[in-house]
Every structure is written in structure tokens, then in C-alpha cells.
Amino acid sequence: GINAEYMGVAELSTDNAKLKEDNAGLTKQLTAQENERRELEQEARELKKQLSEDRNALKQKELEVDQLRAKLDRLTEVHEQLETSNADLQTKLKKKKKKKKKYSALI
């Protein structure tokens, strides 16, 4: 009986050692996964921050584009006014030249 009991204790001791080894392995795995999770969370925070900065920069660029469009509209308006004024002046100049020709012809 004592021999069988000793064999049972030895077997339990071996099982216990194996369980401790398995537990150590699982604990190590869990720690690695927790570290990876923390790294991913940190990366996610950094990406969110970058996204926010990029959105703000985009809004700023959109504002600049709107301002440039408004400026372009004003310049186009001024350009059209200048073209009209130029055309009017050309017409007046042609009339003056015709009068000059008529006057020269009279002399």
C-alpha cells in the first residue's frame, strides 16, 4: 500500500509541476497580450490625435480656399469692369479719329 501511495504522491507532484509550468506559460502569454493591447490603445490615441490635427488643418485650408475664391471673384469683377471701360475708351478714340479725319479733310 505504501508503495502505491508513494506512486500516487509522485504522480500528483508531477501533475502539480506540469500545472505550474502551464500556468507560468499562460501568465506570460497574458502579460504579452496586455502589453500589446496597451501599445495598440496608445497607437489608437495617437492616430485619433493626428486625425483631429489633420481635420483642423483641412478646415484651415478650406477657409483659405474660400478666401481665395472670394478674392478671385472680386478680381474677375474688376477685370470685367476694366474691359468694359477699355472698350468704351476704344470707341471714343475711334470717334475722335473719325472727327479728326473729317476735320483734316476740310482743311
C-alpha positions as CSV (number, residue, x, y, z in Angstrom):
1,G,0.0,0.0,0.0
2,I,2.8,2.4,0.9
3,N,4.4,2.0,-2.5
4,A,1.1,2.7,-4.3
5,E,0.6,5.8,-2.1
6,Y,4.1,6.9,-2.8
7,M,3.5,6.5,-6.6
8,G,0.2,8.5,-6.3
9,V,2.0,11.3,-4.5
10,A,4.8,11.3,-7.1
11,E,2.2,11.4,-9.8
12,L,0.4,14.3,-8.1
13,S,3.7,16.1,-7.7
14,T,4.5,15.7,-11.4
15,D,0.9,16.9,-12.3
16,N,1.4,19.8,-10.0
17,A,4.7,20.8,-11.5
18,K,3.2,20.5,-15.0
19,L,0.2,22.7,-14.0
20,K,2.6,25.3,-12.5
21,E,4.5,25.2,-15.8
22,D,1.3,25.6,-17.8
23,N,0.2,28.4,-15.6
24,A,3.5,30.2,-15.9
25,G,3.3,29.9,-19.7
26,L,-0.3,31.2,-19.7
27,T,0.6,34.1,-17.4
28,K,3.5,35.0,-19.7
29,Q,1.1,34.9,-22.7
30,L,-1.5,37.0,-20.9
31,T,1.2,39.6,-19.9
32,A,2.3,39.8,-23.6
33,Q,-1.3,40.3,-24.8
34,E,-1.9,43.0,-22.2
35,N,1.3,44.8,-23.3
36,E,0.2,44.5,-26.9
37,R,-3.3,45.8,-26.0
38,R,-1.7,48.8,-24.2
39,E,0.5,49.5,-27.2
40,L,-2.5,49.3,-29.6
41,E,-4.5,51.7,-27.3
42,Q,-1.6,54.1,-27.3
43,E,-1.4,53.9,-31.1
44,A,-5.1,54.5,-31.4
45,R,-4.9,57.6,-29.2
46,E,-2.0,58.9,-31.4
47,L,-4.0,58.2,-34.6
48,K,-7.1,60.0,-33.1
49,K,-4.9,63.0,-32.2
50,Q,-3.4,63.0,-35.7
51,L,-6.8,62.7,-37.3
52,S,-8.0,65.7,-35.2
53,E,-5.0,67.7,-36.2
54,D,-5.5,66.8,-39.9
55,R,-9.2,67.8,-39.7
56,N,-8.2,71.1,-38.2
57,A,-5.6,71.7,-40.9
58,L,-8.2,70.7,-43.6
59,K,-10.7,73.2,-42.2
60,Q,-8.0,75.9,-42.3
61,K,-7.2,75.1,-45.9
62,E,-10.9,75.1,-46.8
63,L,-11.1,78.6,-45.2
64,E,-8.1,79.7,-47.3
65,V,-9.7,78.3,-50.5
66,D,-12.9,80.2,-49.7
67,Q,-10.9,83.4,-49.2
68,L,-9.0,82.9,-52.4
69,R,-12.3,82.2,-54.3
70,A,-13.8,85.5,-52.9
71,K,-10.6,87.3,-54.0
72,L,-10.8,85.7,-57.4
73,D,-14.5,86.8,-57.8
74,R,-13.6,90.4,-56.9
75,L,-10.6,90.4,-59.3
76,T,-12.8,88.9,-62.1
77,E,-15.4,91.7,-61.4
78,V,-12.7,94.4,-61.6
79,H,-11.3,92.8,-64.7
80,E,-14.7,92.8,-66.4
81,Q,-15.2,96.5,-65.4
82,L,-11.8,97.3,-66.9
83,E,-12.6,95.5,-70.1
84,T,-15.8,97.5,-70.4
85,S,-14.0,100.8,-69.7
86,N,-11.3,99.9,-72.2
87,A,-14.0,99.1,-74.8
88,D,-15.7,102.4,-74.1
89,L,-12.4,104.3,-74.4
90,Q,-11.6,102.5,-77.7
91,T,-15.0,103.5,-79.1
92,K,-14.4,107.2,-78.0
93,L,-10.9,107.1,-79.5
94,K,-12.2,105.8,-82.8
95,K,-14.9,108.6,-82.9
96,K,-12.3,111.2,-82.2
97,K,-10.1,109.8,-85.0
98,K,-13.0,110.0,-87.4
99,K,-13.7,113.6,-86.4
100,K,-10.0,114.4,-86.9
101,K,-10.1,112.8,-90.4
102,K,-13.2,114.8,-91.3
103,Y,-11.6,118.0,-89.9
104,S,-8.4,117.3,-91.7
105,A,-10.3,116.7,-94.9
106,L,-12.0,120.0,-94.5
107,I,-8.7,121.9,-94.2
